[in-house]
C-alpha cells in the first residue's frame, strides 16, 4: 500500500477508510478523556512550550489505558495504521499523538516504504522533539533499513528547510549500531553544521555520540578533521562516548 496525497495544501496524506481505526478512536477517546487531569495538563503544556494542549495523563497512566484500547483487536493493516495515526494527529490533545507514535512503533515491521509520506506528515505537523525523535529512531529508521531506496528521501530531508525533517534525517540511524552508514552520517553532519537551530545542532552531536558507541575511532577522527566546522554544542555532545573532552 502506498499512501498518497489528497491534493490538499501541503500534500497531506488522505485518511483511509478503516473500521479498525473507527473502533480504536472510539475506545481511545472514551478511555483517555475521563482520566484527564486539568491541573497536570497545564504544567505539561508549559513544559512542551505550548506545542499543543494536554489531557494531563502521566506516561504510566496513558500506557495502561492504551493497552485497554487495543486489547482483543486484530493486527492492523497498513491502511488501518495510517487511519489511526492521521486521525490521532487531528485531535487537539498531545496524548493522542503519543498513542499514534506508540502504535507505529509496535507495528512498524509490517509497514512498507509507501508509508513514509504519512510519517513525513507527522514529523512536520504539530511538530516538537517529543514526537519527532521517537518517529525518527523507531519508525523512519526501520523503514529505511527495510528499504534502502528510502535513503534518497533522507538525502532530500537533510537539505530541507524544515528543521524537524533535518533532525529526523540526522537521527534515523540512531539505533543502527554496526549497520550505520558512517560516511552518510558524517556527510549529513557537515551539510548542516552551520544550521542556526538548537535542535539541529543538538541532533548532530547526538547522532555522532551514538555512533561513537559502535566506532569511537571513526568519530574521533571525524572530529579531529572537522571540529572547526561544527557548533560547540555538537562537539560537546559528540565527545561524550569517545573518551575525549571539550
Secondary structure by P-SEA (a helix, b strand, c coil): cbbbbcccccccccccccaaaaaaaaaaaacccccccaaaaaaaaaaaccccccccccaaaaaaaaaaaacccccccaaaaaaaaaaaaacccaaaaaaaaaaaaaccccccccaaaaaaaaaccccccaaaaaaacccaaaaaaacccaaaaaaaaaacccaaaaaaaaccccccccccaaaaaaaaaaaccccccaaaaaaaaaaaaaaaaccaaaaaaaaacccccccaaaaaaaaccccccc
